[in-house]
Amino acid sequence: MEDVLFSHPVVLNLRPTGQRKVDSAYEAIEAMHDGWPDRSTHSRAYRRALRTCRDALDGWQSGSSCRRAFVKAARSARLIAPGR
């Protein structure tokens, strides 16, 4: 399984650790497992992003579709850094 890189990174605001730059499908999955707000892990956007990023690693989805789903979940969880 090969990692799928994003065209450009997604910067998250994670509390209390600060910002985190996510550059790939694998890093997106890791970010969703570590530091994601508990209340957001059951949202539809979170589940879709997790599934889409796993599918990207398996070659069934593109990196851009994974990034889009991840950004949507991060916005839903209010984790997107200001100005991004």
Backbone torsions as a table, in degrees:
resi	resn	phi	psi	omega
1	MET	NA	122.4	-178.4
2	GLU	-104.9	140.2	179.6
3	ASP	-65.9	151.6	179.5
4	VAL	-114.4	115.8	-177.4
5	LEU	-80.2	146.9	174.2
6	PHE	-82.5	154.2	177.3
7	SER	-64.9	-33.5	171.5
8	HIS	-153.1	152.1	-172.1
9	PRO	-69.4	160.5	172.8
10	VAL	-110.1	128.0	-179.9
11	VAL	-104.3	122.5	-179.5
12	LEU	-103.8	148.3	169.8
13	ASN	-100.8	106.3	-179.5
14	LEU	-108.5	130.5	179.1
15	ARG	-100.1	136.9	1.7
16	PRO	-95.2	7.2	-171.2
17	THR	-79.1	-17.8	-180.0
18	GLY	103.8	-149.9	-176.5
19	GLN	-87.1	151.7	175.8
20	ARG	-137.4	130.2	178.4
21	LYS	-95.4	127.1	-178.5
22	VAL	-113.8	119.8	-173.3
23	ASP	-110.3	-5.4	-172.3
24	SER	-156.3	171.0	179.0
25	ALA	-62.0	-42.7	179.8
26	TYR	-62.9	-44.3	179.2
27	GLU	-65.1	-34.1	177.7
28	ALA	-64.1	-45.4	178.1
29	ILE	-61.9	-43.6	178.8
30	GLU	-61.1	-42.9	179.6
31	ALA	-65.2	-35.8	179.8
32	MET	-70.1	-27.4	178.2
33	HIS	-85.2	-29.5	-176.8
34	ASP	-116.0	119.0	172.2
35	GLY	87.6	-2.2	177.8
36	TRP	-75.9	139.2	179.5
37	PRO	-59.0	132.0	-177.9
38	ASP	-53.9	-39.8	-176.7
39	ARG	-66.8	-19.7	-177.6
40	SER	-95.8	-8.4	-175.7
41	THR	-73.0	-11.7	179.5
42	HIS	-106.1	6.4	-178.9
43	SER	-74.7	156.8	177.8
44	ARG	-62.2	-41.2	-179.4
45	ALA	-63.1	-40.5	178.7
46	TYR	-62.9	-49.5	-178.4
47	ARG	-62.5	-41.0	179.2
48	ARG	-64.9	-43.4	179.7
49	ALA	-62.7	-44.1	179.5
50	LEU	-61.0	-45.8	179.5
51	ARG	-64.9	-44.1	-178.2
52	THR	-65.1	-40.5	178.9
53	CYS	-68.9	-38.0	175.1
54	ARG	-64.0	-41.4	177.8
55	ASP	-63.8	-35.8	177.6
56	ALA	-63.3	-41.0	177.6
57	LEU	-64.0	-30.7	178.3
58	ASP	-85.6	-3.1	178.0
59	GLY	87.3	11.7	-177.4
60	TRP	-96.3	-14.7	178.3
61	GLN	-132.8	158.9	178.6
62	SER	-86.0	163.1	175.2
63	GLY	-63.4	-34.1	-179.5
64	SER	-69.6	-36.9	178.1
65	SER	-69.8	-36.0	176.1
66	CYS	-63.7	-46.7	-179.5
67	ARG	-61.9	-44.3	179.8
68	ARG	-59.8	-46.4	180.0
69	ALA	-64.6	-39.4	179.6
70	PHE	-65.5	-44.1	179.0
71	VAL	-62.4	-41.9	179.0
72	LYS	-61.1	-43.4	178.8
73	ALA	-66.2	-40.5	-179.9
74	ALA	-66.4	-39.1	176.5
75	ARG	-65.2	-41.9	178.9
76	SER	-60.0	-36.5	179.7
77	ALA	-88.0	1.2	-179.7
78	ARG	59.7	46.6	-179.7
79	LEU	-110.3	-6.5	-179.2
80	ILE	-71.8	131.1	-179.7
81	ALA	-64.9	146.6	179.0
82	PRO	-56.9	140.5	179.1
83	GLY	79.3	10.9	-178.2
84	ARG	-109.3	NA	NA
